Amino acid sequence: MKPVTLTTERLVLRPFEPDDAPAVHAACQDPEIPRWTVVPSPYSHEEAERFVGTIVPEGWRDDTSYTFAVLSRADDTLVGAMSLVRLAQLRTPERQAELGYWTAKEQRGKGYTVEAGRAVLHWAFHDLGVERLEWLAEAGNEGSWGVARKLGFQREGTLRAKLLHDGTRRDCWIGSLLPSDLAGAEGPAPAGPLGLPLPDTTPYLPHRG
């Protein structure tokens, strides 16, 4: 897959670049990110460099994960990261993917994650041909669920001992989104360059992915 860039009213979503490593490292020092995601703790400069320089480009090249740096259009500040993962399944009849995200501590509560999510969902459904999106988060991650709910995800239940975190199996919530759900979740609203409605603001804790 050739990397793409998406834009919204306030944000630019583009693949991470090597120069993003310092901002990624700084954001991931917030203990809430490794608490709820697969980001390791402690998180070193070398791990940030490997993420932006190896993991992200390999995902795009191999069609296994498409990870975007979410940036403010106003000042190019890193807002967070958002990914579509397991997209190799798009080659099969199931055509499913999973949405994951984290947001820098200073950028939460501004509605950025929902705004970015709507751009990625449109791209997934309309350009990639995704037919079902999943959202997974450790049970209790109300911030991540708040974002997913505003994006139109329907929570389907709890998967027992689904996630392995710090050597311990933990329950997780699962939700899904279909193209018809996305259409129903969006009412008339001011639109950005992609024709996307602007989001409500919401507090945010990151998704497991």
Backbone torsions as a table, in degrees:
resi	resn	phi	psi	omega
1	MET	NA	128.2	174.4
2	LYS	-73.2	128.5	-179.5
3	PRO	-56.8	145.1	-179.6
4	VAL	-124.6	162.8	174.8
5	THR	-122.0	134.1	177.8
6	LEU	-115.8	148.5	177.5
7	THR	-130.4	149.2	174.0
8	THR	-130.4	-170.9	-178.7
9	GLU	-57.9	-40.7	-173.8
10	ARG	-117.7	-6.5	-167.3
11	LEU	-131.3	155.0	166.6
12	VAL	-120.0	131.7	176.0
13	LEU	-114.7	116.5	-179.8
14	ARG	-139.7	160.4	175.4
15	PRO	-59.8	146.3	176.5
16	PHE	-62.2	150.3	177.7
17	GLU	-123.5	160.9	-179.1
18	PRO	-53.9	-35.1	-178.8
19	ASP	-68.7	-10.4	179.0
20	ASP	-81.7	-8.5	-173.7
21	ALA	-56.2	-45.6	179.7
22	PRO	-60.2	-40.0	179.8
23	ALA	-68.8	-37.8	176.8
24	VAL	-64.3	-45.4	179.0
25	HIS	-59.3	-45.4	-179.1
26	ALA	-62.9	-44.0	-178.4
27	ALA	-63.2	-38.2	-174.3
28	CYS	-82.3	5.3	170.3
29	GLN	-78.2	-17.1	175.6
30	ASP	-65.2	121.7	-175.4
31	PRO	-64.0	-19.0	179.0
32	GLU	-66.9	-28.0	-178.6
33	ILE	-71.5	-53.0	175.4
34	PRO	-66.8	-23.7	178.0
35	ARG	-61.3	-38.6	-171.9
36	TRP	-111.9	-4.4	-175.4
37	THR	-127.1	-175.9	177.9
38	VAL	-87.7	3.3	176.2
39	VAL	-63.1	127.8	-177.9
40	PRO	-73.0	158.9	175.2
41	SER	-135.4	127.4	-0.8
42	PRO	-69.7	158.3	-177.0
43	TYR	-113.0	116.7	-172.0
44	SER	-93.4	166.5	173.7
45	HIS	-61.0	-37.8	-179.4
46	GLU	-64.0	-38.1	178.4
47	GLU	-67.8	-38.9	176.8
48	ALA	-63.5	-41.9	179.1
49	GLU	-65.1	-38.3	178.2
50	ARG	-68.0	-37.8	179.1
51	PHE	-61.1	-52.7	-175.1
52	VAL	-78.2	-27.9	-174.6
53	GLY	-95.3	-21.5	-176.2
54	THR	-126.1	-56.6	-173.6
55	ILE	-62.9	-48.6	-177.9
56	VAL	-64.3	-51.9	-179.7
57	PRO	-63.7	-33.0	176.9
58	GLU	-65.7	-37.9	178.4
59	GLY	-61.8	-43.9	177.4
60	TRP	-64.4	-45.1	-176.5
61	ARG	-63.5	-39.4	-174.7
62	ASP	-91.1	-2.7	-176.3
63	ASP	58.8	38.6	177.5
64	THR	-109.0	-29.7	175.2
65	SER	-156.8	138.3	179.9
66	TYR	-115.4	105.3	-173.8
67	THR	-110.7	129.4	-178.8
68	PHE	-110.1	139.4	161.4
69	ALA	-79.8	128.2	178.2
70	VAL	-98.5	117.1	-172.9
71	LEU	-122.6	147.0	173.3
72	SER	-72.1	131.1	176.2
73	ARG	-70.0	-23.8	-176.4
74	ALA	-70.8	-42.6	-174.1
75	ASP	-140.0	9.7	177.0
76	ASP	67.0	18.2	177.3
77	THR	-70.6	141.3	175.9
78	LEU	-72.3	119.8	177.3
79	VAL	-89.5	-39.4	-178.4
80	GLY	173.3	-161.6	179.2
81	ALA	-132.2	147.5	177.5
82	MET	-144.1	136.2	-175.3
83	SER	-133.6	148.8	159.5
84	LEU	-106.5	124.1	-175.2
85	VAL	-120.5	161.9	-179.4
86	ARG	63.1	32.2	-176.9
87	LEU	-75.8	-3.5	170.1
88	ALA	-57.6	-25.5	178.3
89	GLN	-64.9	-16.4	178.9
90	LEU	-65.7	-16.5	177.4
91	ARG	-80.4	-9.6	-178.1
92	THR	-106.1	168.6	179.5
93	PRO	-61.5	-22.4	-177.3
94	GLU	-67.4	-38.2	177.1
95	ARG	48.4	58.5	-178.1
96	GLN	-117.4	157.6	176.5
97	ALA	-152.5	168.6	179.7
98	GLU	-123.7	137.0	178.1
99	LEU	-96.3	132.0	176.4
100	GLY	-135.6	154.7	-176.9
101	TYR	-163.9	154.9	164.2
102	TRP	-141.7	156.9	-177.2
103	THR	-131.5	137.1	177.9
104	ALA	-60.6	142.8	-174.7
105	LYS	-52.1	-43.9	-175.3
106	GLU	-70.7	-14.1	-175.7
107	GLN	-103.3	0.2	-178.4
108	ARG	-76.0	156.7	177.9
109	GLY	81.6	9.6	-177.5
110	LYS	-111.7	0.6	-179.8
111	GLY	80.1	8.5	-177.3
112	TYR	-65.4	-38.8	-174.9
113	THR	-67.7	-39.3	176.6
114	VAL	-66.2	-42.0	179.6
115	GLU	-61.8	-45.7	177.8
116	ALA	-65.0	-41.0	-179.7
117	GLY	-60.2	-40.0	179.7
118	ARG	-64.3	-37.0	177.1
119	ALA	-64.6	-44.2	-178.8
120	VAL	-67.9	-38.2	178.8
121	LEU	-63.7	-43.8	176.8
122	HIS	-59.3	-44.8	179.7
123	TRP	-62.0	-43.1	-178.3
124	ALA	-63.3	-47.7	-176.0
125	PHE	-75.8	-41.2	-171.2
126	HIS	-90.8	-31.7	-176.7
127	ASP	-103.3	-37.0	-177.8
128	LEU	-92.7	-15.6	179.9
129	GLY	77.1	23.5	175.6
130	VAL	-63.4	138.4	-179.6
131	GLU	-110.5	-16.5	177.1
132	ARG	-152.7	128.1	174.9
133	LEU	-110.3	141.2	175.8
134	GLU	-114.0	151.3	173.0
135	TRP	-127.2	130.4	177.6
136	LEU	-127.9	139.4	175.6
137	ALA	-151.7	148.3	175.8
138	GLU	-57.0	136.5	178.9
139	ALA	-53.6	130.7	-177.7
140	GLY	104.3	-11.4	-180.0
141	ASN	-80.7	77.9	-175.4
142	GLU	-66.5	-32.4	179.4
143	GLY	-63.4	-45.2	178.1
144	SER	-64.3	-41.0	178.4
145	TRP	-64.1	-36.6	177.9
146	GLY	-59.6	-40.7	176.8
147	VAL	-65.9	-49.9	-178.2
148	ALA	-59.3	-40.9	179.9
149	ARG	-62.0	-43.0	179.4
150	LYS	-67.4	-24.5	176.2
151	LEU	-80.2	-8.2	177.5
152	GLY	103.5	2.3	179.3
153	PHE	-63.8	144.2	174.6
154	GLN	-103.8	122.1	-179.7
155	ARG	-77.7	129.4	-171.3
156	GLU	-104.5	-13.3	179.0
157	GLY	148.0	-163.8	-178.4
158	THR	-120.9	130.9	175.8
159	LEU	-99.5	118.4	-175.6
160	ARG	-72.5	131.8	175.1
161	ALA	51.7	36.0	-177.5
162	LYS	-75.9	-39.3	-173.0
163	LEU	-99.9	140.3	173.1
164	LEU	-106.3	113.1	-175.7
165	HIS	-131.5	119.7	-179.1
166	ASP	53.2	40.0	176.6
167	GLY	80.0	3.7	-178.6
168	THR	-120.7	133.8	176.4
169	ARG	-81.0	133.9	-175.8
170	ARG	-131.1	149.8	176.2
171	ASP	-68.4	151.6	174.8
172	CYS	-136.9	153.1	172.4
173	TRP	-87.0	147.9	176.3
174	ILE	-129.9	139.3	175.3
175	GLY	-137.5	165.0	-179.8
176	SER	-137.9	158.8	177.3
177	LEU	-140.1	129.6	175.9
178	LEU	-109.8	159.7	178.0
179	PRO	-53.5	-37.2	179.6
180	SER	-67.7	-32.6	176.2
181	ASP	-65.6	-42.4	-179.3
182	LEU	-61.8	-43.0	179.3
183	ALA	-63.1	-38.7	-178.6
184	GLY	-73.1	-24.2	-176.7
185	ALA	-81.1	-15.2	-174.0
186	GLU	-105.5	116.0	174.3
187	GLY	-99.1	179.7	178.4
188	PRO	-60.0	134.4	-179.7
189	ALA	-163.8	160.3	174.7
190	PRO	-55.9	143.5	-173.9
191	ALA	-118.2	148.4	174.2
192	GLY	-93.7	-163.8	-176.0
193	PRO	-59.9	-25.0	178.5
194	LEU	-94.1	4.5	-175.2
195	GLY	74.3	25.1	-175.5
196	LEU	-93.4	136.1	174.1
197	PRO	-63.0	146.1	176.1
198	LEU	-76.4	145.5	-174.1
199	PRO	-86.2	161.2	163.0
200	ASP	-72.7	155.9	175.3
201	THR	-78.0	151.9	-179.8
202	THR	-154.4	140.1	170.6
203	PRO	-63.0	157.7	-173.0
204	TYR	-144.6	130.8	163.9
205	LEU	-119.8	144.4	-168.3
206	PRO	-71.8	153.5	174.0
207	HIS	-71.2	160.5	-179.0
208	ARG	-62.1	-28.0	-174.0
209	GLY	-91.4	NA	NA
